[in-house]
Amino acid sequence: MKHTKVKDLLNSTRSLHEVKAKGWVRTFRNNQFIALNDGSTLHNIQCVVDFENTPDETLKRITTGAAIAVTGDLVESQGAGQKFEIKVKHLEILGDSDPDKFPMQPKKHSLEFLRENAHLRVRTNAFGAIMRVRSVLSFAVHQYFQEKGFVYVNTPIITGSDAEGAGEMFKVTALPFDNTPRTEDGKVDYSEDFFGKETNLTVSGQLEGETFAMALGQIYTFGPTFRAENSNTSRHLAEFWMIEPEVAFNDLDDNMDLAEDFIQYVIRYTMEKCADDLKFLETRLLDEEKAKPQAERSELALLEKLNFVLENNFKRVSYTEAIDILRNCKPNKNKKFKYPIDEWGADLQSEHERYLVEKHFKCPVILFDYPANIKAFYMRLNEDGKTVRAMDVLFPQIGEMVGGSQREERYDVLVEKMDALGIDKEELNWYLDTRRFGSAVHSGFGLGFERLVLFVTGMSNIRDVIPFPRTPGNAEF
């Protein structure tokens, strides 16, 4: 007999004869009431055991974490809190769980404890909800771009180029650490390595994505990226997923339109599909907020924050205008900012971005036309010679959500910028070919998927929205 998902049983419109459910025991009360969950929903289904006709040996094995199968009738529940329950006729233990050693007991655990047990934390309500939301968000990403006619491109994970020019990359090598081959001047001889050259884990699929956009029109990548940045903070991961569309013939205005439409689409879709999970996460967040000092509490509840993004047009503001606003605002004049804004050219921090969104404009903000010297080499230089056609999308409580730009399509200008920054043109000769042969205006952006999941779930630490976080000093599981 096939088993039915708990979610489908709970959504049934009538009682049913002879159903089968499989899952894990959350609680077992009074030798009679099992709360069973199979991961398909936040909610458990109550299974009522006929304890008088169930062997004591079996009852003893019904412990928190045990995997079981129950067969019986789906009947209207006699208790409050659920419409249906299963009146168990047959119960089978599929996998025992030692009640004294199982870490996920039915009580509140700290997030630190759960990170130490990342292989089991998904059995809790909170992490089950987070991972279901993550899954639906991921699907929404693909659905949006597929509906818009984008081509999904898998760009390389191993690369010889540094897209960001930051140098914070993980090296990939098959060379031995003992007796590493070296050149006459003592440097590592990568010609003897697996690829015959120095290679790294990618920080972005953008450069390769651009080459496909210049043939297929509009493409997107959605895959893992890596940063060897020693930042042990609640906002950084060493391994994370990136969404990167690239569109031929789009200028910066088109790029801003795309980013706004895309973000609103995936959030709206997830709110429709994950209503129960998001409501649970909102309640959890509200309980956490009560323990904080009043000054540190969020002004918006989770669902209010998500609707804030859906119901407001994104305000478009130049970097120069934003600097004027920040330089003259009270927090800056009263030295409340950790990083004071003194002059044009400053690299904005999260506190500045949040001020613009939450206090000044009170809507999502897209900043554009940033100083060239704080942005990447591939961004199109403006006529003023000092700013580039860059854009950042700023959200409440999180700051930057999206970073993108109109790409520099002019061969001579791009080469000049690469020379000025000491970027090896031979290494990126293939990239320059897109400017030699049929170059055209094109644009794109990058969105760190975990940062989006962080925003949608209301979690405060990015390590809690990815199944197995990779951070400095931590590569467990």
PyMOL commands that set and color helices and strands:
alter all, ss='L'
color gray80, all
select helices_A, chain A and resi 6-10+51-53+56-60+111-116+121-123+125-147+190-192+206-216+252-273+275-290+294-296+302-311+319-328+330-333+350-361+372-374+411-421+429-436+449-457+462-464
alter helices_A, ss='H'
color red, helices_A
select strands_A, chain A and resi 16-29+33-37+45-48+67-76+84-95+151-152+158-159+171-172+199-201+218-226+239-248+315-318+365-371+387-395+399-406+442-448
alter strands_A, ss='S'
color yellow, strands_A
deselect
rebuild
show_as cartoon
